[in-house]
Amino acid sequence: MERTSKPNFKRKETREKPVFHEKRSAQQTLYGLRPVIEAIEAGTQIDKVLIQNGLQGQLVQELKFKLRTAGLPFQYVPVEKLDRMVTGNHQGVVATISPITYHQMQEFLPQLEEEGRTPFLIMLDHVTDVRNMGAIVRTAECAGADGVIVPDHGSAQINEDAIKTSSGALLRMPICREANLKTAVNLAKQSGLQVVAATEKASKNYLEVDFTQPTLLIMGSEDTGISNELLKLCDERAKLPIRGEVQSLNVSVAAAVFMYEVLRQRGL
């Protein structure tokens, strides 16, 4: 299976040259109202856009319209945060550039079907720790998973640290970024995938689940687990046996156990 793809965007002529700023962490940023708008139009892989609190004007409205149309996450922040991020005239807007190319489930699932695969996808429900994110994607790549699904809000940022923790797996594993995880789960179910929640609230042991079927495995956030709205949509709930006094495992460790059970059932 082809693990990488180039975005098929037609690049437009720009009136201003986008201004990129390289920080010491190697996190690449783009700033300025018009440059960010034109980067969106050109199909630049933007991770997130930060907008100064209270910023007004026609270009600001155009920017927000472009962001919503493209399904890109943005948030309002104090101007001091933007000042710390870049040294130039940011005009109240700073965008961080994604080091990876994101996929969309509505396009990715049909591709798996065309290739005759038995899909195995992992959804991370607001896993916010960069190290957990990197470790899970690293294991997913090693275990032969087809892709990882993350929300566009409230998830660990895919940056240099995440890529390093994943040992580069984030550059190989298809990552689907979805605005609404509930919609993504419903799409998976409509495509014939069983949806399995990894949760300590389950009565069924993880060894009792048939993972030979097309599967979407959901792993929950580090503190609250899987949200109730997603749990209600799941076809199966499964847990790992706990014998010690500590009643939970780190999410990346739990994910690894589940993923290798899928691999075992599918014949290694």
Secondary structure, 3 states (H helix, E strand, C coil): CCCCCCCCCCCCCCCCCCEEEECCCCCEEEECHHHHHHHHHCCCCEEEEEEECCCCCHHHHHHHHHHHHHCCCEEEECHHHHHHHCCCCCCCEEEEECCCCCECHHHHHHHHHHCCCCCEEEEEECCCCHHHHHHHHHHHHHCCCCEEEEECCCCCCCCHHHHHHCCCHHHCCCEEEECCHHHHHHHHHHCCCEEEEECCCCCEEHHHCCCCCCEEEEEEECCCECCHHHHCCCCEEEECCCCCCCCCCCHHHHHHHHHHHHHHHCCC
